[in-house]
Amino acid sequence: MTGVLRDPRPGALPHGTKRRGGAPNLGPRAAAGNRAALLAAAREVFGSAGTGAPLSAVAKRAGVGQGSLYRHFPDRMDLVVAVFDEQVVAVEERAATPDADLADLLGLVTRHAVDSVGFVDLVRSRVPADERVVALGERVAVALGTRLAGAIESGDVPAGTTPDDLLLAVAMMAGALSQAEGEDRERRARRAWELLGMDVRIPAEIRR
């Protein structure tokens, strides 16, 4: 994605003032496209290289200038939180479906961890302390907690398990991925859950 939006009608000219050199200024439409492109690029860059990856790599992947990146995300944590907020929303949306159980939710969280080095950074606190990051964790705990009573009743987790315990288990699973690469990441994640005595159903992919 280049971040440049064009009018789909044949021959139509984009509205808006023109920049030097004749390039049209698409205003809010371009801004929305650039933001979406930056988030998609950051998801890929942070996923492969972690949250400490150069922001210049994100801008380059998105096809926009660094000035545009900083207009949308003034500092690194703004971008990190925006990217991982998408993942938390995915867990919350799954938790809101009637057929979801704890194994489904833990599986989705695990898929995020397997696919993203940056997710592991976040879970293992390799990013600076930030109240927004804490808030993301609290939202995940709430989502997992919606299915905790059923998992305890069915014997899938021990009685007395709390949402914070589930977050601790997620952190332990993420720790198992810190030195893993490629296909070994999912194998190690599955083994970590086995050792913790918890059932998870890891989806093959995440639909966006």
N, C-alpha and C positions, 0 to 999 in steps of 0.2 A: 504494500500500500504506500503510495507516495504522499498521501495527505492532501493532495490537490483534488478538489471536487469540480466536476464539469457538468454543465447543463446537458441532460441526455437527449434533448430534442435536436435533430439534425439541423445544422446551420445556425442554431441559436447562439447568441452571444451572452456570456455571463454578465449579470448586472453588477454595478459597483464602479467605483473610480478605478483608474488605472495607475499602476506604479510606473516608475521610471523604466523605460524600455518597452512600454506597452503591455506589461503583464497585468491582468485584471486583479483587483483586490476584491476577493469574495466575502470579506468581512466575517460575520458570525458563521457562515457555512464553512469557510476555510478553517476557522478556529476549531469548530467541532470535529472536522475531519482530521486536523492535525493532532488534536488530543486523543482521538481514537487510535490514530496511527502510532502515537507515542506509547500508549498503553499496550498495544499489541507488540510493539518492538521491545518494550521493557519486560514484558512477560517472557519473551524468547531469550533476551540477553540475561536477565536475572535467573531464568531457568537453567541456562547452561553454565553461566560464570559466577552466579551468586549476586547478592545485593551490593557487593563492593565493586562491581564491574564499572568501567568508565562510562560516565553519562554521555560522552561523545559517541560511544558505540551505539547507544540507544537512539540518539538523534540521527546518526547515519543510517541505522536500520530503518528508521521511520521515514527517511527521506526529507527531513526538515532541518532547519538550522538550529544551533544550540540556543539562539535567542528565543526561538519559539518554544523550545523545551522549558526554559526558565520562566517564560511568561505563564505557562500552564502549571508548572511544578517548580516553585522557587527554590526548593532544596531537595536533596536526595530522598529524605524521609517522606516528603509529600508524594513523590513518585512511588516509593516502596509501598506506602500505605494504600495508595490508590490501586496498585496492581493486586495486592493481596486482599483488599476489600472485595474484589470480584470473586475470589476463591471462597471467602467467608459467606458471601451472598449465595453461592452455589450450594454450600452446606445447609444454609438456612432454608433455601427453597426445597431442597430434598427433605429436610426435616418436616416441612409443612405438608408433604404428601402423605395420605393416609396409610399407604402400604410400606412406608419406610420403617426400618428397625435399626437398632444400634449397630449391627454388623454392616448395614448399608452405609450409615453415616461415617463410621470409622473407615470403611473401605474407600469412600470418596476422599476423606482427609488423607488417607494413605496414598491414593493416586496422585494427589497434589504433591505430596512429599517425594514420591518416586520420580515424578516428572520435573521437579524444580529444585535445583540446588538452593535457590533463594528462599524457598519455603523452609528448607531445613535450617538455613541461617536464621530465619525469623523465629522458628520454634525453639532453636537452641540458644537464643539471645545473643547471636553474633552481630546484631545491629544495636546501636545505642538505645538506651532506655528511652521510651517515648510513650506518653499516655495513650496515644492513638494505637500503638501496637498492643498495649495492655488491653485496650477496649476490643480489639479484634479477637484476642484470646478469650475474653469474657463472652463475646458473642458465640464463639465456637462452643464454649462450655455450656451455654444456655441451650444451643441447638442439640448437642449430645444429650443433655439432661432431659430433653423431652421424651427420649426413648429409654432412659435408664431404668425406670421402675419396671417396665416390661422385661428388660434383660435380666434384672435381678429375680423377678418372679419366675422366669423360665430357667433360671440357673446358669445363664450364659456368663454372668459376672457375679462375684461374691456379694452376699448381703453386706450392706454398709458402704459399698462403693459410692463415691461422690463424683460430681462433674469435674472437680479439681483432680481427682484421681485419674479420670479419663484423660485429662490434659497431660498429666504426668506420664501416662502410658504412651501418649502420642509423642511426647518429647523423647522418651526412651527408644521408641521405634525410629524416630528421626535420627537419633544418635547413631543407630546401627547403619545409617546410610552415609554418614559423614565421609567415609573413606571408600565408598563403593562407586562404581561407574557402570554405565550401560545397563545390560540386562541383569547384572548382578544386583542392581538396586532393588528391583521388585522381589527377587529371591530372598534377599536379606530382610526386607520389610515383612514378607510373609513368615519368615523364620522367627523374627522378633515377636510377632503376635502369637505364634505357636508357643514360644517360651513363656510368654505372659499368660498363656492359657485362655486367650480371647479369640473368638471367631470374627473374622472380617470378610466382606465380599468386595474385592477390589475391582472396580469397573475396568474394562479394557481401555477405555479412553474417556476423556471429559468432553462433553458436547457443549459448544459455546454458541 
